[in-house]
């Protein structure tokens, strides 16, 4: 593992936390010249850090005080922190031998996934910017898949074509899809500049009585301590349901003044939402943050790609020469698609403890990989565009948009699922 000393100091909230101790030998990241993206916290060694309650104590007995069990580690990951997620890692072999504690069940099981998928259709936390990001990119991916059918299907099966399919259907759907991607990229950037900076872990100890058991010929209740999700202990802005941007009504009138000052507000509970960070913080913190850099590149790429969406509208693209089309339609696709590739690669690297070690057990890793593949498809389409009149090139270019759109769709759907799973539990 990389040690914390290898990273720029003071850039992340990587310090000891009440009841938890930072494992400084387990602070890591893929790029040592940027902020760390991984850290592990173990329960503090000193007893009595967290009081679970006094349930089940006998008269005159000392209170039942519990600290977190040693088989549990809190994982701090920059992506999870940005998404308002609180990850645990549990050694279930050790947990099975412990008494008095109940480990939370793992979330990377088929049973847990089967419960999580219906939640995507029944839960709509519109106040959560991470959920909005995921849903927006999913919608944009659906539109791009429709666009790909408009421009590729007539070449695959000419019998399905109809008048104006490629020009009207492809042009209009491409513009809408590019606009939705641009909106999603703005939300992605807002999410990045509102990443929590207070080392929030969002779990709390809770003691409850289990069934009575026979002990010394008497039935006595048995107290069991559990780690449970706690929104009261969460300082992420995602937990604020009052309105879309996480601000309370009593301060909404100050937004215009605060935006002019470079930020929105700072509420006592740390759940406020700001539109822009101060320049000093942007320069000293965010420009060293891998997730922010990936979001920024995604925003610039989507903005450049939008130019191709606009110039591809009917009435514009069909009135341009080949040279002009190459410059204002195909080149923005190449540049924008390349930006999507870089952004997807950086999002993938962010989830890895080391640049060469894939993080197969992290949802964010799979999201980054699929977005990386989608970027390749969009870039390939743009790269083939100038030679569109050559034999077979148009087919391959439109086909690249088709499979690239599906790759974005898969990544966005996983991201949607991720945005609703705020308390992942992993096996060690």
Beta strands, then each sheet from edge to edge (+ up, - down):
strand 1: 20-22
strand 2: 38-43
strand 3: 72-77
strand 4: 87-90
strand 5: 101-102
strand 6: 203-209
strand 7: 213-215
strand 8: 218-220
strand 9: 223-229
strand 10: 425-427
sheet 1: 1+ 2- 3+ 4- 10-
sheet 2: 5+ 9+ 6-
sheet 3: 7+ 8-
end
